[in-house]
Amino acid sequence: MLLRHTTDEIKERKALTVNPAKTCQPVGAMYAALGVHGCLPHSHGSQGCCSYHRSMLTRHYKEPVMASTSSFTEGSSVFGGQSNLVQAINNIFTIYNPDIIAIHSTCLSETIGDDLKQISQKAKEEGKVPEGKYVVYANTPSYVGSHVTGYANMVKGFIRSFAINTGKKTKKINVLSGWVEPSDMREMKRLSELMKVEIILLPDTSDVLDAPMTGKHEMYPKGGTKLEDIVEMGNAKATLGLGHWCTNDAAIQLENTCKVKFTIEELPIGIRATDRYIQALSRLGAVSVPQSITDERGRLLDMITDMHQYLAGKRVALWGDPDILIPLTEFLVDMEMKPVYIVSGTPGKRFMKKMEELLSEKIPEAKFKNGLNADMYLMHQWIKQQGVDLLIGNTYGKYISRDDGIPFVRLGFPTIDRVGHSYFPTAGYQGAMRLLEKILNVLLDKQDAECPEEKFELVM
Amino acid sequence: MSPEEMKNNKIQEFTVDALSKYPGKVAKKRSKSILTNNPEAALEIQANVRTIPGIITQRGCTYAGCKGVVLGPTRDVLNLTHGPIGCGYYSWLTRRNQTRPETDESANFITYSFSTDMQDENIVFGGEKKLKQAIIEAYEIFKPHSIAVFSTCPVGLIGDDVHQVCAEAEKELGINIFGFSCEGYRGVSQSAGHHIANNKIFTDVVGINDEPKPGKYTVNLLGEYNIGGDAFEIEELFEEMGITLTSTFSGNSSIYDMERAHTADLNMVMCHRSINYIAEMMEKKYGTPWIKVNFIGAESTAKSLMKIADYFDDEEIIAKTKAIIEREMPKVKAVVDEVKKTTRGKRAMLFVGGSRAHHYQDLFNEMEMEIVAAGYEFAHRDDYEGRKVLPDIKVDADSRNIEELTVTADPERYDASKQEKKVKKEAEGYLFENYEGMMPEMKKGTVVIDDISHWESEKLIEHFKPAVFCAGIKEKYAIQKMGVPLKQLHSYDYGGPYAAFDGAINFYKDIERIVGTKIWSMIKAPWENEPELVGEVYTEMQ
């Protein structure tokens, strides 16, 4: 057994996390910054942070993930990282020539109290920031929240630095995309185009982390939210945030500084969350929903009704980020599956509240937990107590899947042993169809592999 | 111009091009880490110095070197990261350290990630209590043989006394518990972490168990991490030779065997950079001599095996070893002869690690490929220039940070007979602790770069157009977007093993596939190669 020390005997833990269902803030900030055009993420800390984050993102996307580091040593940790950062800014603009440097802090620079605002100001005063180039920052202490928090903080940082209300309102709707794949961001744009709603999507990693092979390495690929669009967000008609954890702070920031009203919906994963995305676009953009989108939805429903017998009643364990888990749970419940075990290392009271709303009546046996010690080890122990039919979550689930022979659908960060997530969305009705296809494939493959020969079915 | 001058000119052009983009001070500093190799001249390269902030580097941190590299591959020690969640997360299973527990019940914690997941209140009020509690919980739930604690950046800054907490917990729980001050900022690269790991394993693990592993001739293999199963290949050969492997530091290893490493007759150093410290210290304390070996490349494997066999002066072992080599080399030759049809004369670049960029050159040479450029990510001057330069290496402030243990002979465990044997063998011309380094073995007129930056990599590729570039995951897709295949030499692109004879065959075949594929020629769509469309366009069928 790969996880041979995991048993069904649960002992209370107060201090020890085992097999976490979260990672730290800076990697989220790095991902968000890659979704801005011409932007180089910069990690203000030890080299290892930048190296680890780049490695994990690279494994997930199989794409270049360019980012720089302040390369702290013992001296900078004692005397402060100011000179490292000022020097880094100068070097980055000289050598790598981005339009924007997006600095995020680390537990190291936060603990010693480096003031990113003051240091970037100093770099500017010293003439290290060329004309027309920008430095933005986000505080992303690794000991608060999770990778999701870091993403939210960086998006907020872009809004704070760039969005301006010039008094000339546009018809555009700001869409804050939440931590999803480039494919999902592309899908959000496609749906809004079908709706004929003009949106500004922030961030947007499509055409950055799914870039084509051309024989030329573009340090700054053609994708990413354009700087002028972020500026324009201050004049938008409204903001639609997708996922409370990832977008709430940025949406509030935009309302406070630019008076742009906002609504937050769940990420459009599954039927009803996508319905709400479409309805929100329709309402905010004052447009009707085109038949083609209704047809997409109809195809999804058709697929579910066709295959309902294989789905209903199946027990599922999930782990990952709250913004994904909440609509995913709703989707599974809608299909009459049973999401029985759900963990997220990302804290936030809303998680338990939403899960109770979604599950307490329909699936009273469900167990869920988020925040400290809500880890994959706990979830696996629950599984050891009473098994499940399906696992949905990031690549780390493969160890549980193999040990306990449980069908496994990969979803979320990091997915580092399969491809497809960058190219084929999970968001929207089409994304839900893909997710459904993957779920059915693993469930039916297991039945095909394990049923008695006389029960082997040609037609399913 | 002679071919040699042309070569040098080309390198000169590259160097000027690469450095001209840098601000003055950066260019000046980087110029000392870039040189044109000349094995006849004693060239000095700048290495193991700070990476300049803002330069996109391959390097990682001290924690990565300590927890990730050295201790990570040991299956039965519970490795607990003390810090915020990220460090423990990123080092969770990402290094492909394969392991084979003795039985289905034997401990194996490699598939687990353990962390204290420090929160802001632990940063403000200190994390010692949480660490102590986490150790107790880890013990109660998992009952490990030993627990190792790894400090991340904030731990050192807030002044948590990890060693004190470990000592207390050890007393209470009655198992071996030890901590590493391997905060990420401690050194200029992973290398500091290797040293810190070596020190603590030496003081707290090696020597606490005097029960020798049964066997006539016993050895330790140091600096082999079993990426992709390399150690399995080597272990098999030792077994066949009749040599007992007491312990490996640390691929496919058990902490129990490390505890008795001092009982072995001989230490063999594979990755000089990461593990030479412990070899040196064991010699002083226990009298165990060490030799440098290399199992990457078929010729090197054969040479290393013979060297080990020769050490024991046992005709049977020597005969067995010769038989292995005679059996394996023809198989290797058959493959390499076939592969050479594709690989001969093609160019390779290697920028990785602290020994791999050197060791893997043997495999490329066997395929008759041309190494045009190479360098390490975190090595020191001795890994480039050979151990002869050790006395000349200046100890700078960053190196001074890492404790140099004062080691004396152990009154009970020092085995003088091992040293007597060494003296005898030396008299026969047998070489101990000899590492010549990378540069003497590279051809004249090749490029050597330490701690290469992303910018320099792109320029190298532009100027020299290699058929394959060897580096790591962070570099992989940027280089490939340039149309040059990248072979990962940290993770082997999830392939391997590449060590020993079968490993060499695997590597030849992988490189043959990589440099032979035609897929790169399809990057341009057919219409991109055609001239602009001219003439009439029919909008409807006539």
Interface residues (C-beta under 8 A of the other chain):
Chain A: M1 L2 L3 R4 H5 K11 R13 K14 A15 L16 T17 V18 N19 P20 K22 T23 C24 Q25 P26 V27 H42 G45 S46 Q47 G48 C49 S51 Y52 H53 R54 S55 M56 T58 R59 K62 E63 P64 V65 M66 A67 S68 T69 S70 S71 F72 T73 E74 G75 S76 S77 N84 L85 Q87 A88 I89 N90 N91 I92 T94 I95 Y96 T106 C107 L108 T111 I112 P141 S142 Y143 V144 S146 A211 M213 T214 G215 K216 H217 E218 G345 L372 N373 Y377 Y396 Y399
Chain B: K21 Y22 P23 V26 R50 T51 I52 P53 G54 I55 I56 T57 Q58 R59 G60 C61 T62 Y63 A64 L80 G83 P84 I85 G86 C87 G88 Y89 Y90 S91 W92 L93 T94 D104 E105 A107 N108 F109 T111 Y112 S113 F114 S115 T116 D117 M118 Q119 D120 N122 I123 K130 L131 Q133 A134 E137 A138 E140 I141 F142 T152 C153 P154 G156 L157 I158 E183 G184 Y185 R186 G187 V188 S189 A397 D398 N401 S453 H454 W455 E458 G472 I473 K474 K476 Y477 A478 I479 Q480 K481 M482 G483 W520 I523 K524
